[in-house]
Amino acid sequence: MSGRPLIGVSTYLEAGARWGVWELEAALLPAGYPRLVQRAGGLAAMLPPDAPELAAATVARLDALVIAGGPDVEPVHYGAEPHPRTGPPARARDAWELALIDAALSAGTPLLGICRGMQLLNVALGGTLVQHIEGHAEVVGVFGSHPVKPVPGTRYASIVPEETSVPTYHHQSLDRLGTGLIPSAYAEDGTVEAVELPSAEGWALGVQWHPEMGEDDRVMRALVQAATASSTGS
């Protein structure tokens, strides 16, 4: 492969988006995501919800996949009833992103899950979620920050070896970990803040925070490097 690797990023599909004189359904992605991919040396491609059966063909054209943050995962996917604080379902997005994750894991395509993306990776592998926690989304619509500490010996710790303060906005967290996933960072309150698959099972990492809202691009740079290595067979 020559040039920058192609990094697909999943998106919202929202009704009533407004710009200029228009109010229409739109595929939306906060600008921080493509900017982070670009800053890290990749080319960003938006992946709005599509037919799940097209996920494998879509992933086959990518060098890496990012499952972006967004709405709560519908609890039916992990065998639970909705909590009163769980948001409305985004069924088309759930189905599409679960199919993308399955395709990426099957193909060995490097995968990064961000916030909802980490939670969905956990669910895709049979894990469950805590549907409401306090202290990780203090003000509605405003990103907060808190420190996360890496677990020594993990892939995440090799990327970010020190404790760092990260941009955060979530009210759910991981409960039972999915098959094969190991925790690779924690918040001070014990919340799992990063998970990964062992290196022998491919490059798959999830972070509970929002790196696209900060200046630290090391996690995305690691994904881009993995995409480059995978594409060249090195």
Buried (B, 14 or more C-beta within 10 A) or exposed (E): EEEBBBBBBBBBBEEEBEEEEEEEEBEEBBEBBBEBBBBBBBBBBBBBBBEBEEBBEBBEEBBBBBBBBBBBBBBEBBEBEBBEEBBEBBEBBBBBBBBBBBBBBEBEBBBBBBBBBBBBBBBBBBBBBBBEBEEBBEEEEEBBBBEBBBBEEBBBBEBBEEEBEBBBBBBBBBBEBBEBBBBBBBBEEEBBBBBBBEEEEBBBBBBBBBBBBBEBBBBBBBBBBBBBBBBEEE
